[in-house]
Amino acid sequence: QRIKLFSDSAKDAKEQGQKKKQNGTSRDTFYSQVAQAIFLNDEDPEVQRHFKEDPKAFIKPVSTHFSMYAQEKYNEFNKELKQSGAGKTYAELQEDPTMRSLIDTKLEKFPWWPELHGWWHTNPAFNYAFSMADTGQD
């Protein structure tokens, strides 16, 4: 599923002895499908009309919103974990009962965190807590 919107990590692929995988379909195709599902079903007929007239105009706003929303919520979640969660995998965090309890509570509001964390936990462009962490400390 991840490869649909993000390419496979070159680092992860190398560590697993595989080639990096990329989806052959453009991201715009997926964002277009999201925009269609949202705007063709909008309760405002004017919004539906605008979408039907120029569906491509809706792709960039949808992709931007998706990226910004996901990254913002992901980092808000990470702030609750503090530095003790920085750079650790979801599985590693689940080993600590206190951390597991905190994560389970937060998942009610942002259930996509484990999936995003799998992709972003060591990427400072997405995970601000990781980029500020001292890797020599917990």
N, CA, C and O atoms as a GROMACS GRO file, in nm:
protein
  552
    1GLN      N    1   0.082  -0.118   0.000
    1GLN     CA    2   0.000   0.000   0.000
    1GLN      C    3   0.087   0.125   0.000
    1GLN      O    4   0.058   0.221  -0.071
    2ARG      N    5   0.193   0.124   0.079
    2ARG     CA    6   0.278   0.240   0.094
    2ARG      C    7   0.336   0.287  -0.038
    2ARG      O    8   0.349   0.408  -0.061
    3ILE      N    9   0.371   0.194  -0.124
    3ILE     CA   10   0.437   0.229  -0.248
    3ILE      C   11   0.345   0.308  -0.340
    3ILE      O   12   0.393   0.373  -0.433
    4LYS      N   13   0.216   0.304  -0.317
    4LYS     CA   14   0.124   0.381  -0.400
    4LYS      C   15   0.151   0.530  -0.389
    4LYS      O   16   0.143   0.601  -0.489
    5LEU      N   17   0.182   0.580  -0.269
    5LEU     CA   18   0.205   0.722  -0.251
    5LEU      C   19   0.350   0.757  -0.223
    5LEU      O   20   0.391   0.871  -0.243
    6PHE      N   21   0.428   0.661  -0.177
    6PHE     CA   22   0.567   0.684  -0.145
    6PHE      C   23   0.648   0.573  -0.211
    6PHE      O   24   0.603   0.459  -0.219
    7SER      N   25   0.766   0.607  -0.259
    7SER     CA   26   0.850   0.500  -0.312
    7SER      C   27   0.908   0.422  -0.195
    7SER      O   28   0.908   0.469  -0.081
    8ASP      N   29   0.958   0.305  -0.224
    8ASP     CA   30   1.020   0.223  -0.122
    8ASP      C   31   1.148   0.292  -0.076
    8ASP      O   32   1.213   0.361  -0.155
    9SER      N   33   1.186   0.276   0.048
    9SER     CA   34   1.308   0.335   0.100
    9SER      C   35   1.430   0.264   0.041
    9SER      O   36   1.440   0.142   0.046
   10ALA      N   37   1.521   0.342  -0.014
   10ALA     CA   38   1.643   0.284  -0.071
   10ALA      C   39   1.725   0.217   0.040
   10ALA      O   40   1.783   0.110   0.020
   11LYS      N   41   1.729   0.280   0.156
   11LYS     CA   42   1.804   0.226   0.271
   11LYS      C   43   1.744   0.093   0.315
   11LYS      O   44   1.816  -0.005   0.334
   12ASP      N   45   1.611   0.090   0.332
   12ASP     CA   46   1.546  -0.034   0.374
   12ASP      C   47   1.564  -0.145   0.271
   12ASP      O   48   1.590  -0.260   0.307
   13ALA      N   49   1.551  -0.111   0.144
   13ALA     CA   50   1.566  -0.211   0.039
   13ALA      C   51   1.708  -0.269   0.041
   13ALA      O   52   1.726  -0.390   0.028
   14LYS      N   53   1.808  -0.183   0.059
   14LYS     CA   54   1.947  -0.229   0.062
   14LYS      C   55   1.969  -0.320   0.182
   14LYS      O   56   2.033  -0.425   0.169
   15GLU      N   57   1.917  -0.281   0.300
   15GLU     CA   58   1.933  -0.363   0.421
   15GLU      C   59   1.867  -0.500   0.406
   15GLU      O   60   1.912  -0.598   0.465
   16GLN      N   61   1.759  -0.505   0.327
   16GLN     CA   62   1.686  -0.630   0.307
   16GLN      C   63   1.737  -0.708   0.186
   16GLN      O   64   1.684  -0.814   0.153
   17GLY      N   65   1.842  -0.654   0.119
   17GLY     CA   66   1.898  -0.721   0.003
   17GLY      C   67   1.805  -0.721  -0.117
   17GLY      O   68   1.810  -0.813  -0.199
   18GLN      N   69   1.720  -0.619  -0.128
   18GLN     CA   70   1.626  -0.609  -0.239
   18GLN      C   71   1.654  -0.483  -0.319
   18GLN      O   72   1.731  -0.397  -0.278
   19LYS      N   73   1.590  -0.475  -0.434
   19LYS     CA   74   1.594  -0.353  -0.512
   19LYS      C   75   1.486  -0.259  -0.462
   19LYS      O   76   1.382  -0.303  -0.412
   20LYS      N   77   1.510  -0.130  -0.476
   20LYS     CA   78   1.412  -0.031  -0.438
   20LYS      C   79   1.291  -0.044  -0.530
   20LYS      O   80   1.305  -0.056  -0.651
   21LYS      N   81   1.170  -0.042  -0.470
   21LYS     CA   82   1.047  -0.054  -0.547
   21LYS      C   83   0.981   0.081  -0.560
   21LYS      O   84   0.977   0.160  -0.465
   22GLN      N   85   0.928   0.108  -0.678
   22GLN     CA   86   0.850   0.229  -0.699
   22GLN      C   87   0.724   0.191  -0.774
   22GLN      O   88   0.722   0.100  -0.856
   23ASN      N   89   0.620   0.264  -0.744
   23ASN     CA   90   0.493   0.241  -0.811
   23ASN      C   91   0.500   0.298  -0.952
   23ASN      O   92   0.556   0.406  -0.971
   24GLY      N   93   0.446   0.229  -1.049
   24GLY     CA   94   0.445   0.276  -1.186
   24GLY      C   95   0.337   0.379  -1.214
   24GLY      O   96   0.340   0.446  -1.318
   25THR      N   97   0.243   0.394  -1.125
   25THR     CA   98   0.134   0.490  -1.141
   25THR      C   99   0.171   0.618  -1.068
   25THR      O  100   0.226   0.615  -0.959
   26SER      N  101   0.140   0.732  -1.130
   26SER     CA  102   0.176   0.858  -1.067
   26SER      C  103   0.091   0.883  -0.944
   26SER      O  104  -0.021   0.834  -0.932
   27ARG      N  105   0.146   0.961  -0.852
   27ARG     CA  106   0.072   0.998  -0.732
   27ARG      C  107  -0.053   1.075  -0.768
   27ARG      O  108  -0.156   1.062  -0.702
   28ASP      N  109  -0.043   1.156  -0.873
   28ASP     CA  110  -0.159   1.236  -0.913
   28ASP      C  111  -0.280   1.150  -0.943
   28ASP      O  112  -0.394   1.193  -0.921
   29THR      N  113  -0.259   1.030  -0.993
   29THR     CA  114  -0.370   0.939  -1.020
   29THR      C  115  -0.444   0.906  -0.891
   29THR      O  116  -0.567   0.905  -0.887
   30PHE      N  117  -0.368   0.879  -0.786
   30PHE     CA  118  -0.430   0.846  -0.658
   30PHE      C  119  -0.496   0.968  -0.594
   30PHE      O  120  -0.607   0.959  -0.541
   31TYR      N  121  -0.429   1.082  -0.601
   31TYR     CA  122  -0.489   1.203  -0.546
   31TYR      C  123  -0.613   1.244  -0.626
   31TYR      O  124  -0.708   1.299  -0.570
   32SER      N  125  -0.612   1.217  -0.754
   32SER     CA  126  -0.730   1.244  -0.836
   32SER      C  127  -0.849   1.159  -0.791
   32SER      O  128  -0.962   1.207  -0.785
   33GLN      N  129  -0.823   1.034  -0.758
   33GLN     CA  130  -0.929   0.946  -0.709
   33GLN      C  131  -0.982   0.993  -0.574
   33GLN      O  132  -1.102   0.985  -0.548
   34VAL      N  133  -0.894   1.042  -0.490
   34VAL     CA  134  -0.936   1.096  -0.360
   34VAL      C  135  -1.022   1.220  -0.383
   34VAL      O  136  -1.130   1.234  -0.324
   35ALA      N  137  -0.975   1.310  -0.469
   35ALA     CA  138  -1.050   1.432  -0.499
   35ALA      C  139  -1.188   1.399  -0.555
   35ALA      O  140  -1.288   1.462  -0.519
   36GLN      N  141  -1.194   1.302  -0.642
   36GLN     CA  142  -1.323   1.260  -0.701
   36GLN      C  143  -1.418   1.210  -0.592
   36GLN      O  144  -1.535   1.247  -0.589
   37ALA      N  145  -1.368   1.127  -0.503
   37ALA     CA  146  -1.452   1.074  -0.396
   37ALA      C  147  -1.503   1.184  -0.304
   37ALA      O  148  -1.615   1.177  -0.254
   38ILE      N  149  -1.421   1.285  -0.283
   38ILE     CA  150  -1.460   1.395  -0.194
   38ILE      C  151  -1.555   1.492  -0.263
   38ILE      O  152  -1.664   1.520  -0.212
   39PHE      N  153  -1.514   1.543  -0.379
   39PHE     CA  154  -1.585   1.657  -0.437
   39PHE      C  155  -1.707   1.621  -0.521
   39PHE      O  156  -1.796   1.704  -0.538
   40LEU      N  157  -1.712   1.500  -0.574
   40LEU     CA  158  -1.834   1.460  -0.643
   40LEU      C  159  -1.946   1.429  -0.544
   40LEU      O  160  -2.063   1.424  -0.580
   41ASN      N  161  -1.909   1.408  -0.419
   41ASN     CA  162  -2.007   1.379  -0.314
   41ASN      C  163  -2.029   1.498  -0.220
   41ASN      O  164  -2.097   1.485  -0.119
   42ASP      N  165  -1.972   1.612  -0.254
   42ASP     CA  166  -1.990   1.730  -0.171
   42ASP      C  167  -2.136   1.770  -0.169
   42ASP      O  168  -2.206   1.758  -0.269
   43GLU      N  169  -2.181   1.818  -0.054
   43GLU     CA  170  -2.322   1.857  -0.044
   43GLU      C  171  -2.354   1.985  -0.119
   43GLU      O  172  -2.470   2.015  -0.146
   44ASP      N  173  -2.251   2.061  -0.154
   44ASP     CA  174  -2.270   2.185  -0.229
   44ASP      C  175  -2.265   2.156  -0.380
   44ASP      O  176  -2.159   2.118  -0.430
   45PRO      N  177  -2.376   2.173  -0.452
   45PRO     CA  178  -2.378   2.145  -0.596
   45PRO      C  179  -2.280   2.231  -0.676
   45PRO      O  180  -2.234   2.191  -0.783
   46GLU      N  181  -2.248   2.348  -0.622
   46GLU     CA  182  -2.153   2.436  -0.690
   46GLU      C  183  -2.012   2.375  -0.687
   46GLU      O  184  -1.939   2.383  -0.785
   47VAL      N  185  -1.976   2.316  -0.576
   47VAL     CA  186  -1.846   2.249  -0.564
   47VAL      C  187  -1.841   2.130  -0.661
   47VAL      O  188  -1.741   2.109  -0.728
   48GLN      N  189  -1.948   2.054  -0.666
   48GLN     CA  190  -1.955   1.941  -0.759
   48GLN      C  191  -1.938   1.988  -0.903
   48GLN      O  192  -1.867   1.927  -0.982
   49ARG      N  193  -2.005   2.099  -0.936
   49ARG     CA  194  -1.997   2.153  -1.073
   49ARG      C  195  -1.853   2.195  -1.105
   49ARG      O  196  -1.801   2.162  -1.212
   50HIS      N  197  -1.789   2.267  -1.012
   50HIS     CA  198  -1.649   2.309  -1.035
   50HIS      C  199  -1.558   2.188  -1.054
   50HIS      O  200  -1.470   2.188  -1.140
   51PHE      N  201  -1.581   2.086  -0.974
   51PHE     CA  202  -1.497   1.966  -0.987
   51PHE      C  203  -1.518   1.902  -1.124
   51PHE      O  204  -1.420   1.862  -1.188
   52LYS      N  205  -1.641   1.890  -1.169
   52LYS     CA  206  -1.670   1.829  -1.300
   52LYS      C  207  -1.609   1.910  -1.414
   52LYS      O  208  -1.565   1.853  -1.514
   53GLU      N  209  -1.606   2.042  -1.398
   53GLU     CA  210  -1.550   2.128  -1.502
   53GLU      C  211  -1.398   2.119  -1.511
   53GLU      O  212  -1.341   2.123  -1.620
   54ASP      N  213  -1.333   2.106  -1.397
   54ASP     CA  214  -1.186   2.106  -1.397
   54ASP      C  215  -1.132   2.018  -1.284
   54ASP      O  216  -1.079   2.069  -1.186
   55PRO      N  217  -1.146   1.887  -1.298
   55PRO     CA  218  -1.102   1.798  -1.189
   55PRO      C  219  -0.952   1.807  -1.160
   55PRO      O  220  -0.911   1.784  -1.046
   56LYS      N  221  -0.870   1.839  -1.259
   56LYS     CA  222  -0.726   1.846  -1.236
   56LYS      C  223  -0.687   1.960  -1.141
   56LYS      O  224  -0.584   1.954  -1.075
   57ALA      N  225  -0.770   2.062  -1.134
   57ALA     CA  226  -0.742   2.175  -1.045
   57ALA      C  227  -0.751   2.135  -0.898
   57ALA      O  228  -0.704   2.209  -0.812
   58PHE      N  229  -0.811   2.021  -0.870
   58PHE     CA  230  -0.830   1.977  -0.732
   58PHE      C  231  -0.719   1.885  -0.683
   58PHE      O  232  -0.709   1.858  -0.563
   59ILE      N  233  -0.635   1.837  -0.774
   59ILE     CA  234  -0.531   1.740  -0.736
   59ILE      C  235  -0.428   1.800  -0.642
   59ILE      O  236  -0.400   1.742  -0.537
   60LYS      N  237  -0.371   1.914  -0.678
   60LYS     CA  238  -0.265   1.975  -0.595
   60LYS      C  239  -0.316   2.011  -0.456
   60LYS      O  240  -0.247   1.980  -0.358
   61PRO      N  241  -0.432   2.075  -0.442
   61PRO     CA  242  -0.481   2.104  -0.306
   61PRO      C  243  -0.502   1.977  -0.222
   61PRO      O  244  -0.474   1.977  -0.102
   62VAL      N  245  -0.552   1.871  -0.284
   62VAL     CA  246  -0.573   1.746  -0.210
   62VAL      C  247  -0.439   1.688  -0.165
   62VAL      O  248  -0.425   1.646  -0.050
   63SER      N  249  -0.342   1.684  -0.255
   63SER     CA  250  -0.211   1.626  -0.218
   63SER      C  251  -0.142   1.710  -0.111
   63SER      O  252  -0.081   1.656  -0.019
   64THR      N  253  -0.152   1.842  -0.122
   64THR     CA  254  -0.091   1.930  -0.023
   64THR      C  255  -0.157   1.912   0.113
   64THR      O  256  -0.089   1.901   0.215
   65HIS      N  257  -0.288   1.908   0.113
   65HIS     CA  258  -0.361   1.890   0.239
   65HIS      C  259  -0.326   1.756   0.303
   65HIS      O  260  -0.302   1.747   0.423
   66PHE      N  261  -0.324   1.652   0.221
   66PHE     CA  262  -0.291   1.519   0.272
   66PHE      C  263  -0.153   1.520   0.338
   66PHE      O  264  -0.136   1.474   0.450
   67SER      N  265  -0.055   1.574   0.266
   67SER     CA  266   0.083   1.573   0.316
   67SER      C  267   0.096   1.656   0.443
   67SER      O  268   0.156   1.612   0.541
   68MET      N  269   0.039   1.776   0.441
   68MET     CA  270   0.051   1.864   0.557
   68MET      C  271  -0.025   1.810   0.678
   68MET      O  272   0.026   1.812   0.790
   69TYR      N  273  -0.146   1.760   0.655
   69TYR     CA  274  -0.226   1.706   0.764
   69TYR      C  275  -0.157   1.584   0.827
   69TYR      O  276  -0.144   1.576   0.949
   70ALA      N  277  -0.115   1.492   0.744
   70ALA     CA  278  -0.052   1.370   0.795
   70ALA      C  279   0.075   1.403   0.873
   70ALA      O  280   0.096   1.349   0.982
   71GLN      N  281   0.158   1.489   0.819
   71GLN     CA  282   0.282   1.522   0.885
   71GLN      C  283   0.257   1.599   1.016
   71GLN      O  284   0.323   1.574   1.116
   72GLU      N  285   0.163   1.691   1.015
   72GLU     CA  286   0.131   1.768   1.135
   72GLU      C  287   0.079   1.676   1.246
   72GLU      O  288   0.126   1.683   1.360
   73LYS      N  289  -0.017   1.591   1.213
   73LYS     CA  290  -0.074   1.501   1.313
   73LYS      C  291   0.027   1.399   1.362
   73LYS      O  292   0.030   1.364   1.480
   74TYR      N  293   0.111   1.351   1.271
   74TYR     CA  294   0.216   1.255   1.307
   74TYR      C  295   0.310   1.317   1.411
   74TYR      O  296   0.345   1.253   1.510
   75ASN      N  297   0.351   1.440   1.388
   75ASN     CA  298   0.445   1.505   1.480
   75ASN      C  299   0.379   1.546   1.611
   75ASN      O  300   0.445   1.546   1.715
   76GLU      N  301   0.250   1.579   1.609
   76GLU     CA  302   0.178   1.605   1.734
   76GLU      C  303   0.177   1.477   1.820
   76GLU      O  304   0.197   1.482   1.941
   77PHE      N  305   0.153   1.365   1.754
   77PHE     CA  306   0.153   1.234   1.822
   77PHE      C  307   0.291   1.211   1.883
   77PHE      O  308   0.301   1.169   1.998
   78ASN      N  309   0.396   1.237   1.807
   78ASN     CA  310   0.533   1.212   1.854
   78ASN      C  311   0.570   1.300   1.973
   78ASN      O  312   0.646   1.257   2.060
   79LYS      N  313   0.516   1.422   1.979
   79LYS     CA  314   0.544   1.510   2.093
   79LYS      C  315   0.499   1.446   2.223
   79LYS      O  316   0.562   1.462   2.328
   80GLU      N  317   0.389   1.373   2.216
   80GLU     CA  318   0.339   1.304   2.335
   80GLU      C  319   0.433   1.192   2.378
   80GLU      O  320   0.442   1.159   2.497
   81LEU      N  321   0.502   1.133   2.283
   81LEU     CA  322   0.596   1.025   2.315
   81LEU      C  323   0.726   1.078   2.371
   81LEU      O  324   0.801   1.005   2.436
   82LYS      N  325   0.753   1.203   2.346
   82LYS     CA  326   0.874   1.271   2.388
   82LYS      C  327   0.997   1.202   2.326
   82LYS      O  328   0.983   1.124   2.232
   83GLN      N  329   1.113   1.231   2.377
   83GLN     CA  330   1.236   1.177   2.317
   83GLN      C  331   1.249   1.026   2.336
   83GLN      O  332   1.326   0.962   2.264
   84SER      N  333   1.176   0.969   2.430
   84SER     CA  334   1.190   0.825   2.454
   84SER      C  335   1.140   0.742   2.336
   84SER      O  336   1.173   0.624   2.326
   85GLY      N  337   1.062   0.801   2.247
   85GLY     CA  338   1.013   0.728   2.131
   85GLY      C  339   1.090   0.758   2.004
   85GLY      O  340   1.064   0.696   1.901
   86ALA      N  341   1.183   0.851   2.009
   86ALA     CA  342   1.252   0.897   1.889
   86ALA      C  343   1.334   0.786   1.824
   86ALA      O  344   1.419   0.724   1.888
   87GLY      N  345   1.308   0.762   1.697
   87GLY     CA  346   1.385   0.667   1.619
   87GLY      C  347   1.351   0.521   1.641
   87GLY      O  348   1.403   0.434   1.571
   88LYS      N  349   1.264   0.492   1.737
   88LYS     CA  350   1.228   0.353   1.764
   88LYS      C  351   1.115   0.309   1.672
   88LYS      O  352   1.030   0.389   1.633
   89THR      N  353   1.114   0.182   1.640
   89THR     CA  354   1.007   0.127   1.558
   89THR      C  355   0.881   0.112   1.643
   89THR      O  356   0.886   0.118   1.766
   90TYR      N  357   0.770   0.093   1.577
   90TYR     CA  358   0.643   0.070   1.646
   90TYR      C  359   0.654  -0.054   1.734
   90TYR      O  360   0.608  -0.054   1.849
   91ALA      N  361   0.714  -0.160   1.681
   91ALA     CA  362   0.729  -0.285   1.758
   91ALA      C  363   0.813  -0.261   1.884
   91ALA      O  364   0.780  -0.313   1.991
   92GLU      N  365   0.921  -0.184   1.872
   92GLU     CA  366   1.005  -0.154   1.988
   92GLU      C  367   0.928  -0.074   2.093
   92GLU      O  368   0.941  -0.098   2.212
   93LEU      N  369   0.848   0.021   2.046
   93LEU     CA  370   0.769   0.103   2.139
   93LEU      C  371   0.663   0.020   2.209
   93LEU      O  372   0.629   0.047   2.324
   94GLN      N  373   0.609  -0.080   2.140
   94GLN     CA  374   0.506  -0.166   2.199
   94GLN      C  375   0.560  -0.256   2.310
   94GLN      O  376   0.483  -0.308   2.391
   95GLU      N  377   0.691  -0.275   2.316
   95GLU     CA  378   0.751  -0.358   2.420
   95GLU      C  379   0.746  -0.293   2.558
   95GLU      O  380   0.749  -0.362   2.659
   96ASP      N  381   0.738  -0.160   2.561
   96ASP     CA  382   0.731  -0.086   2.686
   96ASP      C  383   0.583  -0.066   2.721
   96ASP      O  384   0.512   0.004   2.648
   97PRO      N  385   0.535  -0.125   2.832
   97PRO     CA  386   0.392  -0.116   2.866
   97PRO      C  387   0.341   0.029   2.880
   97PRO      O  388   0.228   0.058   2.841
   98THR      N  389   0.422   0.117   2.935
   98THR     CA  390   0.381   0.257   2.950
   98THR      C  391   0.366   0.323   2.813
   98THR      O  392   0.269   0.393   2.787
   99MET      N  393   0.463   0.299   2.727
   99MET     CA  394   0.459   0.356   2.593
   99MET      C  395   0.343   0.296   2.513
   99MET      O  396   0.273   0.368   2.441
  100ARG      N  397   0.322   0.167   2.526
  100ARG     CA  398   0.211   0.101   2.456
  100ARG      C  399   0.078   0.160   2.498
  100ARG      O  400  -0.009   0.184   2.414
  101SER      N  401   0.061   0.184   2.626
  101SER     CA  402  -0.063   0.241   2.678
  101SER      C  403  -0.084   0.383   2.623
  101SER      O  404  -0.195   0.419   2.584
  102LEU      N  405   0.022   0.461   2.622
  102LEU     CA  406   0.013   0.597   2.569
  102LEU      C  407  -0.023   0.595   2.420
  102LEU      O  408  -0.109   0.671   2.376
  103ILE      N  409   0.042   0.510   2.344
  103ILE     CA  410   0.015   0.499   2.201
  103ILE      C  411  -0.129   0.455   2.177
  103ILE      O  412  -0.198   0.512   2.093
  104ASP      N  413  -0.173   0.353   2.250
  104ASP     CA  414  -0.310   0.304   2.232
  104ASP      C  415  -0.413   0.414   2.257
  104ASP      O  416  -0.513   0.422   2.186
  105THR      N  417  -0.388   0.497   2.356
  105THR     CA  418  -0.478   0.609   2.386
  105THR      C  419  -0.480   0.709   2.271
  105THR      O  420  -0.586   0.758   2.233
  106LYS      N  421  -0.364   0.739   2.217
  106LYS     CA  422  -0.352   0.838   2.108
  106LYS      C  423  -0.408   0.785   1.976
  106LYS      O  424  -0.452   0.864   1.892
  107LEU      N  425  -0.408   0.654   1.957
  107LEU     CA  426  -0.455   0.596   1.831
  107LEU      C  427  -0.604   0.620   1.807
  107LEU      O  428  -0.650   0.616   1.693
  108GLU      N  429  -0.678   0.645   1.912
  108GLU     CA  430  -0.821   0.673   1.896
  108GLU      C  431  -0.843   0.797   1.810
  108GLU      O  432  -0.940   0.804   1.734
  109LYS      N  433  -0.753   0.894   1.821
  109LYS     CA  434  -0.767   1.018   1.745
  109LYS      C  435  -0.688   1.018   1.615
  109LYS      O  436  -0.722   1.091   1.522
  110PHE      N  437  -0.584   0.938   1.606
  110PHE     CA  438  -0.501   0.936   1.484
  110PHE      C  439  -0.457   0.792   1.457
  110PHE      O  440  -0.343   0.756   1.485
  111PRO      N  441  -0.546   0.709   1.402
  111PRO     CA  442  -0.518   0.566   1.385
  111PRO      C  443  -0.412   0.534   1.278
  111PRO      O  444  -0.370   0.418   1.267
  112TRP      N  445  -0.370   0.631   1.201
  112TRP     CA  446  -0.273   0.606   1.093
  112TRP      C  447  -0.130   0.617   1.142
  112TRP      O  448  -0.037   0.593   1.065
  113TRP      N  449  -0.110   0.654   1.268
  113TRP     CA  450   0.024   0.675   1.319
  113TRP      C  451   0.116   0.554   1.303
  113TRP      O  452   0.228   0.571   1.255
  114PRO      N  453   0.076   0.432   1.338
  114PRO     CA  454   0.171   0.320   1.325
  114PRO      C  455   0.222   0.303   1.181
  114PRO      O  456   0.340   0.275   1.160
  115GLU      N  457   0.135   0.320   1.085
  115GLU     CA  458   0.177   0.306   0.946
  115GLU      C  459   0.273   0.418   0.906
  115GLU      O  460   0.378   0.392   0.846
  116LEU      N  461   0.238   0.541   0.940
  116LEU     CA  462   0.327   0.653   0.909
  116LEU      C  463   0.459   0.639   0.984
  116LEU      O  464   0.565   0.672   0.930
  117HIS      N  465   0.454   0.592   1.107
  117HIS     CA  466   0.576   0.576   1.186
  117HIS      C  467   0.670   0.474   1.122
  117HIS      O  468   0.792   0.489   1.127
  118GLY      N  469   0.612   0.372   1.062
  118GLY     CA  470   0.695   0.274   0.992
  118GLY      C  471   0.773   0.336   0.878
  118GLY      O  472   0.885   0.293   0.847
  119TRP      N  473   0.716   0.436   0.816
  119TRP     CA  474   0.782   0.502   0.702
  119TRP      C  475   0.873   0.615   0.746
  119TRP      O  476   0.978   0.638   0.686
  120TRP      N  477   0.834   0.687   0.852
  120TRP     CA  478   0.897   0.815   0.884
  120TRP      C  479   0.979   0.817   1.011
  120TRP      O  480   1.044   0.918   1.038
  121HIS      N  481   0.981   0.712   1.091
  121HIS     CA  482   1.039   0.722   1.225
  121HIS      C  483   1.186   0.764   1.228
  121HIS      O  484   1.230   0.822   1.327
  122THR      N  485   1.262   0.738   1.124
  122THR     CA  486   1.403   0.780   1.122
  122THR      C  487   1.429   0.888   1.018
  122THR      O  488   1.545   0.918   0.987
  123ASN      N  489   1.324   0.948   0.965
  123ASN     CA  490   1.341   1.050   0.861
  123ASN      C  491   1.318   1.188   0.922
  123ASN      O  492   1.203   1.224   0.950
  124PRO      N  493   1.425   1.266   0.944
  124PRO     CA  494   1.408   1.396   1.008
  124PRO      C  495   1.324   1.495   0.928
  124PRO      O  496   1.276   1.593   0.984
  125ALA      N  497   1.306   1.471   0.799
  125ALA     CA  498   1.220   1.560   0.720
  125ALA      C  499   1.074   1.544   0.761
  125ALA      O  500   0.994   1.636   0.742
  126PHE      N  501   1.039   1.429   0.818
  126PHE     CA  502   0.902   1.402   0.859
  126PHE      C  503   0.888   1.391   1.011
  126PHE      O  504   0.784   1.429   1.066
  127ASN      N  505   0.989   1.341   1.078
  127ASN     CA  506   0.981   1.315   1.222
  127ASN      C  507   1.071   1.414   1.295
  127ASN      O  508   1.191   1.392   1.308
  128TYR      N  509   1.012   1.523   1.342
  128TYR     CA  510   1.088   1.628   1.409
  128TYR      C  511   1.149   1.580   1.539
  128TYR      O  512   1.258   1.624   1.575
  129ALA      N  513   1.082   1.492   1.610
  129ALA     CA  514   1.135   1.441   1.736
  129ALA      C  515   1.264   1.364   1.712
  129ALA      O  516   1.358   1.373   1.791
  130PHE      N  517   1.269   1.287   1.604
  130PHE     CA  518   1.390   1.210   1.572
  130PHE      C  519   1.505   1.302   1.538
  130PHE      O  520   1.618   1.278   1.578
  131SER      N  521   1.477   1.409   1.463
  131SER     CA  522   1.584   1.498   1.421
  131SER      C  523   1.644   1.576   1.537
  131SER      O  524   1.758   1.622   1.529
  132MET      N  525   1.565   1.592   1.647
  132MET     CA  526   1.613   1.666   1.763
  132MET      C  527   1.671   1.574   1.870
  132MET      O  528   1.729   1.622   1.967
  133ALA      N  529   1.656   1.445   1.852
  133ALA     CA  530   1.701   1.349   1.954
  133ALA      C  531   1.852   1.330   1.949
  133ALA      O  532   1.914   1.336   1.843
  134ASP      N  533   1.908   1.308   2.064
  134ASP     CA  534   2.048   1.269   2.075
  134ASP      C  535   2.048   1.118   2.066
  134ASP      O  536   1.999   1.051   2.156
  135THR      N  537   2.104   1.064   1.958
  135THR     CA  538   2.096   0.920   1.935
  135THR      C  539   2.171   0.840   2.041
  135THR      O  540   2.154   0.718   2.048
  136GLY      N  541   2.252   0.905   2.124
  136GLY     CA  542   2.322   0.835   2.231
  136GLY      C  543   2.240   0.824   2.359
  136GLY      O  544   2.282   0.762   2.456
  137GLN      N  545   2.120   0.886   2.358
  137GLN     CA  546   2.037   0.885   2.478
  137GLN      C  547   1.901   0.827   2.445
  137GLN      O  548   1.862   0.821   2.329
  138ASP      N  549   1.830   0.785   2.548
  138ASP     CA  550   1.691   0.741   2.535
  138ASP      C  551   1.600   0.857   2.563
  138ASP      O  552   1.478   0.842   2.558
   0.00000   0.00000   0.00000
